Amino acid sequence: MKSTERTNYRVHEIQLPSGTALREFSTPGGTVFAVAWRGPAIPNLQQALGRYFDTFTAAASAPHGGHHQLQIQQENFVMQSSGHMRAFSGRAYLPQALPAGISLDELR
């Protein structure tokens, strides 16, 4: 596991056995506000999303365009995921919990 300190948040990166890198973004107080992944396999989303997994499964089961992309945009939960065999990436975040001044481009 690798940790990086930013001005107003921390990033913890875990290399999963599948080769996928999972990054967890948290406030200095330990509140997780985003996760992102990139690699050959989708991580265990139930574990990565925690209590927001049910929100994800409900939204993902609704009709959406394409099998290679998923975008969930709700007031309190946003998730974007895309990919194909051996090349997956995505992120999920809580808009209301983002630290001031953070750019969405940093959540990768």
KAUR-V62896 format. One record per backbone hydrogen bond with DSSP energy under -1.0 kcal/mol. NH is the residue of the N-H (numbers start at 1). CO is the residue of the C=O. E is the energy in kcal/mol with one decimal. If there is no record, write none. Layout:
# KAUR-V62896
NH CO E
NH CO E
This chain:
# KAUR-V62896
2 13 -2.7
4 11 -2.7
6 9 -2.9
10 26 -3.2
11 4 -2.7
12 24 -2.6
13 2 -3.8
14 22 -2.8
16 20 -3.0
19 16 -2.5
21 38 -2.7
22 14 -2.8
23 36 -3.4
24 12 -2.8
25 34 -2.9
26 10 -2.3
27 31 -2.3
30 27 -2.3
33 25 -2.3
34 25 -1.3
35 92 -2.4
36 23 -2.3
37 90 -2.6
38 21 -1.7
39 88 -2.6
45 43 -1.1
48 44 -2.5
49 45 -2.9
50 46 -1.0
52 49 -2.2
53 50 -2.0
56 52 -2.1
57 53 -2.8
58 54 -2.2
59 55 -2.2
60 56 -3.0
61 57 -1.5
70 81 -2.6
72 79 -3.1
74 77 -2.4
78 93 -2.4
79 72 -2.4
80 91 -2.9
81 70 -2.6
82 89 -2.8
83 68 -1.6
84 87 -1.5
86 40 -1.0
87 84 -2.7
88 39 -3.6
89 82 -2.5
90 37 -2.1
91 80 -2.7
92 35 -2.6
93 78 -2.6
94 33 -2.3
97 94 -1.8
102 99 -1.7
106 103 -1.7
107 104 -1.4
108 106 -1.5
